[in-house]
């Protein structure tokens, strides 16, 4: 739950910072589907990078913890956690992506 809240906050902030850029894109003819696709692609890229760095780190930490506390068990929870974070990232990116697609180009350009 904490990861979902943090991911949503990061994505919402990123989309808000890109408001003028999104406004320019829409003024130049970008479609709503194109803007949503752009935001979702960026969000899933960030999530994939986090998972790619997080799984090896988690495996290393698991080995370290197992050597200290004699833990055993399959690595299925890691895969489940990665897939869950990927689904959460998609859901968390969908809301800011829809909001970005509804930006009025003139409003976004007048913002700054």
N, C-alpha and C positions, 0 to 999 in steps of 0.2 A: 504494500500500500504506500509506503514511504517512497519507493522508487517511482510509482505511478504519479504521485503528487509532484515530486521533483522534476520528473520528465515533462509533465504538463506545464509546469511553471517555466522551464527552460524553453520549451517550444513556443509558448505564448509570448514570452519575452522576445525570442528571435523573430517571430512574425511581426510583432509590434515595431521592432527596430527596422524591419525591412518595409514598412508601410509606404514610404515615398517611392522605393524601387518598384513595389507592386503597383502603385498608382501609375507610374510611368509605363510599366508593361501593359496595364489595362488601357491606358490612353493610346498606346501604340497598336492596340488591337488584340491583346492577349485575351483568350476566353477564360471563363470561370473554371472550366475543366482543366485548362492549362495551368492556371494559378494553383488550383488544388493539387494537381499532379506535381508541380514544382515543390510545394511545401511538403507534401508527403514523401517525395523522393529524398529531399534533404533530411527530413526527420528519420527516415529509415536508414539512410547512410550513417547518420550519427549513432543510431542505435546499433547498427551492425558493427561499427568501429568499437563501441563500448563492449559489445558482447565478445568480439574478437580479442580484445585486451582483457576482458573480465574473466573469461573461461580459463585461460592459462594461469592467471593470477589466483583464481579460486582453486584450481587443481594443485598449484604449488602450496597454497595455504592449507589445503586439505592434507597434503602429504606432511607438511610441517606439524599440523595439529595431530595427525595420526601417529607421528613419531613421539609426540609428547604425551598424548592421552590414549594410545592404543585403540584408535577408532578403525572400524572396518565397515564395508558396505559398497554397493554398486554406485556408479557415477550418474545414475538416472536422474537424481534430483538436479544436477547441473544442467542437463539438457532440458528438463521441464522448466527450470528457472529461466533459461535463455529463451525458450519459446514463449513463456508467459510474458517476459519483458518485451519481446518483439510484438506480441499482440497488444500489450499496454501502450507501446510506442505508437502503433497505428491508431489506436483509439484516441490517445492523447493528442496526436497530430491532426486528427480529423476536425476537431472543434476549431483550432486556430486557422486551419486551412479553409474551412467554410467561411469563417469571419473575414479572412483575407480576400476571398473571392468576392465578397459583397462590398468591398471598399469602392467608394465612388472615386474615380480618378482625379477629379478636380479637388475633392476634399483632401485626398492624400497629398496632392501637389501643393496645396495651400497650407498644409500643416506646418512646414518649416519656412 
